[in-house]
Amino acid sequence: TPRRPFEKERIENEIRICGEYGLKTKREVWRVQLTLARIRKAARDLLTLEENNPKRLFEGSALLKRMFKFKLLDPENEKGLDYILSLSIQKFLDRRLQTIVFKNKLAESFHHSRCKIR
């Protein structure tokens, strides 16, 4: 849940995202925001360490490998930890099955794709 429950700009942004990606509740937006915040925090913490630090090398490569596996980053062009900081909610939501089904024209709407998945 958000810290400020009645912030107009945040509410409008969440409603826009829910409509754009066919999300059922704002809780789905919050879940993605939390996941993104945790990933970005891990990247920020690793970026504060020296470049040849063993922790940064090991955990940084593991974090990047996970982003490549989820296809959030391109393994050929985006190989640095700084690219993790530029991730957005839209990139996460584009990787959802519901969005992929709709964008590949397997369903007529986001709601239809949600029903097909179930």
C-alpha positions in Angstrom: 0.0 0.0 0.0 1.2 3.5 -0.7 2.5 5.9 1.9 0.1 8.7 0.9 -3.2 7.1 0.1 -4.9 10.2 -1.4 -2.2 11.7 -3.6 -3.9 12.8 -6.8 -1.0 12.4 -9.2 -0.2 8.9 -8.0 -3.8 7.7 -8.2 -4.2 9.1 -11.7 -0.9 7.3 -12.7 -2.1 4.0 -11.2 -5.5 4.2 -13.0 -3.8 5.0 -16.3 -1.5 2.0 -15.9 -4.3 -0.3 -14.8 -6.3 0.7 -17.9 -3.3 0.5 -20.3 -2.3 -3.0 -19.2 -5.7 -4.4 -18.2 -4.8 -4.9 -14.6 -7.6 -6.0 -12.2 -6.6 -4.0 -9.1 -4.1 -1.4 -8.1 -2.5 -4.1 -5.9 -1.0 -5.6 -9.1 0.7 -2.2 -9.8 2.0 -2.0 -6.3 3.4 -5.5 -6.5 5.4 -4.6 -9.6 6.5 -1.3 -8.1 7.8 -3.2 -5.0 9.6 -5.8 -7.1 11.2 -3.0 -9.2 12.2 -1.1 -6.1 13.9 -4.1 -4.6 15.8 -4.9 -7.8 16.9 -1.2 -8.2 18.0 -1.0 -4.5 20.2 -4.1 -4.9 21.7 -2.6 -8.0 22.3 0.8 -6.2 24.0 -1.0 -3.3 26.2 -3.0 -5.6 27.2 0.2 -7.6 28.4 1.8 -4.4 31.1 -0.9 -4.0 34.4 -0.9 -5.9 34.4 -2.4 -9.4 36.7 -5.3 -8.5 35.0 -6.1 -5.2 34.1 -9.9 -5.2 30.6 -9.2 -3.8 29.9 -6.8 -6.6 31.2 -9.1 -9.3 29.3 -12.2 -8.0 26.0 -10.6 -7.1 26.1 -8.1 -10.0 26.5 -10.9 -12.5 23.7 -12.9 -10.9 21.4 -9.9 -10.9 22.1 -9.2 -14.6 21.7 -12.8 -15.5 18.2 -12.7 -13.8 17.3 -9.6 -15.8 18.4 -11.3 -19.1 16.4 -14.4 -18.2 13.3 -12.3 -17.7 14.1 -10.5 -20.9 13.9 -7.1 -19.1 17.4 -6.2 -20.5 19.0 -7.0 -23.8 22.2 -9.2 -23.1 24.0 -7.7 -26.2 23.6 -4.0 -25.5 22.7 -3.6 -21.8 25.4 -5.4 -19.9 25.9 -3.0 -16.9 24.3 -2.5 -13.5 23.4 1.1 -14.5 20.9 -0.3 -17.0 19.0 -1.9 -14.1 18.4 1.5 -12.6 16.7 2.6 -15.9 14.1 -0.2 -15.7 10.5 1.0 -15.6 7.1 -0.5 -14.6 6.1 -0.6 -18.2 9.0 -2.9 -19.1 7.8 -5.3 -16.3 4.2 -5.1 -17.4 5.1 -5.7 -21.0 6.5 -9.1 -20.0 3.3 -10.3 -18.4 1.5 -13.2 -20.1 -1.7 -11.2 -20.3 0.1 -8.4 -22.2 1.9 -10.8 -24.5 -1.3 -12.6 -25.5 -3.0 -9.3 -26.3 -0.1 -7.9 -28.3 0.3 -11.0 -30.3 -3.4 -10.6 -31.3 -4.4 -13.9 -29.7 -7.1 -12.0 -27.8 -9.3 -9.0 -28.7 -8.8 -7.1 -25.5 -6.8 -7.2 -22.2 -9.9 -8.6 -20.5 -10.3 -11.3 -23.1 -6.7 -12.3 -22.8 -7.1 -12.5 -19.0 -10.1 -14.8 -19.5 -8.2 -16.9 -22.0 -5.3 -17.4 -19.6 -7.6 -18.7 -16.9 
